C-alpha cells in the first residue's frame, strides 16, 4: 500500500493563504491532490493541515484529512520532515502500514502525474531509499560568484573563469514537487540524506519547475501554467 502526504500549513507570511489561494480557477492545493489521484499510485491521499478551511477544501477535492495537525507542528520553523513523520506515525499507530510514502508539496500546480509514476517505478525496482523530483540548474554553478563586503565580485571557483559552459559538468537542484520513500529502508537507514546515493533523481524539465515563495514566483507560475495550457 502507498500513501501520499500533502503538508498544507494555514499560515503563510509572504503569500497569505497561499495553499488555498485561487490559481487559474482552483485552490492551489487542488492541483497536488488531482495529480496524486491521476497517477493511480496511491491507496490514500492525506492532507496534513492545522487549518479547518484547508481541510474542508481538501475533502472537497477528494483527499482525506483524518486529523488536524497539532499546534507544535504548525509554524514556519517546523520542517517538512517532522510534519510528514507525524502523519505517518499517526497512521501507523492506527494500524495502517505503507510500503511507499510520497510527500507532495501543496504548491505544485505544474506537477504532472507521469513523474510520480516514474518515481515509484524506479524506486520499487531499485535498492534506493528515496526518489525525488530534480531539475537542471539554468547556469553553470562553476562560474557563479558572490558580492564581497566591498561590493565587488568574487568567484566561488575562479579556476573555471575561462571554461566554456559546454565543458562544465551539469548540476541539478531539488525541484520541490515530490519525494518518494521506501518506508522500511527509510526506517533502517539512520543516515538517510536525500541528496546522496540513497536517492534516485527524477529529472523534470525546467519549464515545469517553479518555487512559489513570493508574489513574483506566483505570477511566474501563472504564466508558465497558461503557456502549457496554450501549448496543449
C-alpha positions as CSV (number, residue, x, y, z in Angstrom):
1,X,0.0,0.0,0.0
2,X,1.1,3.5,-0.8
3,X,0.2,6.9,0.7
4,X,0.6,10.5,-0.4
5,X,1.1,13.1,2.3
6,X,0.4,16.7,1.3
7,X,1.5,19.2,4.0
8,X,-0.6,22.4,3.9
9,X,0.0,24.9,6.6
10,X,-2.7,27.5,7.2
11,X,-0.4,30.5,7.8
12,X,1.8,31.9,5.1
13,X,3.5,35.3,5.6
14,X,4.8,36.2,2.1
15,X,1.7,35.0,0.2
16,X,-1.2,34.9,2.6
17,X,-3.3,31.7,2.5
18,X,-1.2,30.5,-0.5
19,X,-2.1,26.8,-0.1
20,X,-5.8,27.6,-1.0
21,X,-5.3,30.9,-2.9
22,X,-7.1,30.7,-6.3
23,X,-4.7,29.7,-9.1
24,X,-6.3,29.5,-12.5
25,X,-9.7,28.9,-11.1
26,X,-8.9,26.3,-8.4
27,X,-7.4,26.4,-4.9
28,X,-3.6,25.8,-5.1
29,X,-3.7,22.6,-3.1
30,X,-6.2,21.1,-5.5
31,X,-3.5,20.6,-8.2
32,X,-1.4,18.4,-5.9
33,X,-4.4,16.4,-4.9
34,X,-5.5,15.9,-8.5
35,X,-2.0,14.9,-9.7
36,X,-1.9,12.3,-7.0
37,X,-5.3,11.0,-8.0
38,X,-4.5,10.8,-11.7
39,X,-1.2,9.0,-11.1
40,X,-3.1,5.9,-9.7
41,X,-0.1,5.3,-7.3
42,X,-1.9,5.8,-4.0
43,X,-4.2,3.9,-1.8
44,X,-4.7,7.1,0.3
45,X,-4.1,10.8,-0.3
46,X,-3.8,12.7,3.0
47,X,-3.6,16.4,3.6
48,X,-1.8,17.3,6.8
49,X,-3.0,20.8,7.9
50,X,-3.8,22.8,11.0
51,X,-6.5,24.8,9.2
52,X,-10.2,23.9,9.1
53,X,-10.8,25.8,5.8
54,X,-7.9,24.0,4.1
55,X,-9.2,20.7,5.5
56,X,-12.7,21.4,4.0
57,X,-11.2,22.3,0.6
58,X,-9.0,19.2,0.6
59,X,-12.0,17.0,1.4
60,X,-14.0,18.7,-1.4
61,X,-11.3,17.6,-3.9
62,X,-11.2,14.0,-2.7
63,X,-8.3,13.9,-0.2
64,X,-8.5,12.7,3.3
65,X,-8.0,14.8,6.4
66,X,-8.1,12.3,9.3
67,X,-6.6,14.7,11.8
68,X,-5.7,18.4,12.3
69,X,-2.0,19.0,12.8
70,X,-1.1,19.8,16.4
71,X,-0.1,23.4,17.2
72,X,3.5,22.4,17.9
73,X,3.9,21.4,14.2
74,X,2.1,24.4,12.7
75,X,4.6,27.2,12.4
76,X,7.3,28.4,9.9
77,X,10.1,26.8,11.9
78,X,8.9,23.2,11.6
79,X,10.4,21.3,8.7
80,X,8.5,19.1,6.2
81,X,10.3,16.0,7.5
82,X,8.7,16.4,11.0
83,X,5.3,17.1,9.6
84,X,5.4,14.0,7.3
85,X,6.8,11.8,10.1
86,X,3.9,12.9,12.4
87,X,1.4,11.9,9.7
88,X,3.0,8.6,9.0
89,X,3.3,7.8,12.8
90,X,-0.3,8.7,13.3
91,X,-1.3,6.3,10.5
92,X,0.9,3.5,11.9
93,X,-0.5,3.9,15.4
94,X,-3.9,3.3,13.9
95,X,-2.7,0.1,12.3
96,X,-2.0,1.3,8.8
97,X,1.3,0.2,7.2
98,X,2.6,1.6,4.0
99,X,5.4,0.3,1.7
100,X,5.9,3.6,-0.1
101,X,5.3,7.1,1.1
102,X,5.2,10.2,-1.1
103,X,5.4,13.7,0.2
104,X,3.9,16.1,-2.3
105,X,4.1,19.9,-1.8
106,X,0.8,21.7,-1.8
107,X,2.2,24.4,-4.1
108,X,2.9,22.2,-7.1
109,X,0.5,23.3,-9.9
110,X,2.9,22.2,-12.6
111,X,3.3,18.7,-11.3
112,X,2.5,16.0,-13.8
113,X,1.3,12.6,-12.7
114,X,3.7,10.8,-15.1
115,X,6.6,11.8,-12.9
116,X,5.0,10.5,-9.8
117,X,4.6,7.2,-11.6
118,X,8.2,7.3,-12.8
119,X,9.4,7.9,-9.3
120,X,7.5,5.0,-7.8
121,X,8.5,2.6,-10.7
122,X,12.2,3.4,-10.4
123,X,12.3,3.3,-6.6
124,X,10.4,0.0,-6.5
125,X,12.8,-1.6,-8.9
126,X,15.9,-0.5,-7.1
127,X,17.8,-0.7,-3.8
128,X,17.5,3.0,-3.2
129,X,15.6,4.6,-0.2
130,X,14.2,7.7,-2.0
131,X,13.2,9.1,-5.4
132,X,12.5,12.7,-5.8
133,X,12.0,15.5,-8.3
134,X,15.0,17.4,-9.6
135,X,15.8,19.7,-12.4
136,X,18.9,21.1,-14.1
137,X,20.5,24.4,-13.0
138,X,19.9,27.1,-15.6
139,X,23.5,28.3,-15.5
140,X,26.8,26.5,-14.7
141,X,27.4,26.7,-11.0
142,X,31.2,26.6,-11.5
143,X,31.0,30.1,-12.9
144,X,28.9,31.7,-10.2
145,X,30.2,34.5,-8.0
146,X,29.3,36.4,-4.8
147,X,29.4,40.0,-3.9
148,X,32.0,40.7,-1.2
149,X,31.9,43.2,1.7
150,X,33.3,45.9,-0.6
151,X,30.6,45.5,-3.1
152,X,32.9,43.8,-5.6
153,X,32.6,40.4,-7.4
154,X,34.4,37.3,-6.2
155,X,34.0,33.9,-8.0
156,X,33.4,30.8,-5.9
157,X,35.6,28.7,-8.2
158,X,37.9,31.2,-10.1
159,X,39.7,28.3,-11.8
160,X,36.7,28.0,-14.1
161,X,36.6,31.6,-15.2
162,X,37.7,30.8,-18.8
163,X,36.0,27.5,-19.1
164,X,33.3,27.0,-21.8
165,X,29.9,26.3,-20.4
166,X,29.6,23.1,-22.5
167,X,32.8,21.8,-20.9
168,X,31.5,22.1,-17.4
169,X,29.7,19.3,-15.5
170,X,25.9,19.7,-15.3
171,X,24.5,20.4,-11.9
172,X,21.0,19.7,-10.5
173,X,18.7,21.2,-7.9
174,X,15.7,20.0,-5.9
175,X,12.6,20.7,-7.9
176,X,10.4,20.8,-4.7
177,X,7.5,18.8,-6.0
178,X,7.5,15.3,-4.6
179,X,9.6,12.9,-2.5
180,X,9.1,9.1,-2.6
181,X,10.4,7.0,0.2
182,X,10.6,3.2,0.8
183,X,9.3,3.2,4.4
184,X,11.2,0.1,5.5
185,X,14.5,1.3,4.1
186,X,13.8,4.8,5.5
187,X,13.5,3.5,9.0
188,X,16.6,1.2,8.7
189,X,18.8,4.0,7.2
190,X,19.7,6.2,10.1
191,X,21.9,8.4,8.0
192,X,19.4,8.9,5.2
193,X,20.4,12.0,3.4
194,X,18.2,12.7,0.4
195,X,20.9,14.4,-1.7
196,X,23.0,11.3,-1.7
197,X,23.4,7.8,-3.2
198,X,20.4,6.8,-1.2
199,X,18.2,8.6,-3.7
200,X,17.1,8.3,-7.4
201,X,16.7,11.7,-9.1
202,X,13.6,12.1,-11.3
203,X,14.6,14.8,-13.8
204,X,11.9,17.3,-14.7
205,X,12.3,19.9,-17.5
206,X,12.9,23.4,-16.1
207,X,9.7,24.7,-17.7
208,X,7.7,22.5,-15.2
209,X,9.5,23.7,-12.1
210,X,8.8,26.9,-10.2
211,X,9.2,27.6,-6.5
212,X,6.3,29.6,-5.1
213,X,7.5,31.6,-2.2
214,X,6.8,35.2,-3.3
215,X,4.2,37.1,-5.3
216,X,6.7,37.3,-8.2
217,X,7.1,33.5,-8.0
218,X,3.3,33.2,-8.1
219,X,2.9,35.4,-11.2
220,X,5.6,33.4,-13.0
221,X,3.9,30.1,-12.1
222,X,0.7,31.5,-13.5
223,X,2.4,32.5,-16.8
224,X,4.1,29.1,-17.1
225,X,0.8,27.3,-16.4
226,X,-1.0,29.4,-19.0
227,X,1.7,28.8,-21.6
228,X,1.5,25.0,-21.0
229,X,-2.3,25.1,-21.4
230,X,-2.0,27.0,-24.7
231,X,0.6,24.6,-26.0
232,X,-1.8,21.6,-25.4
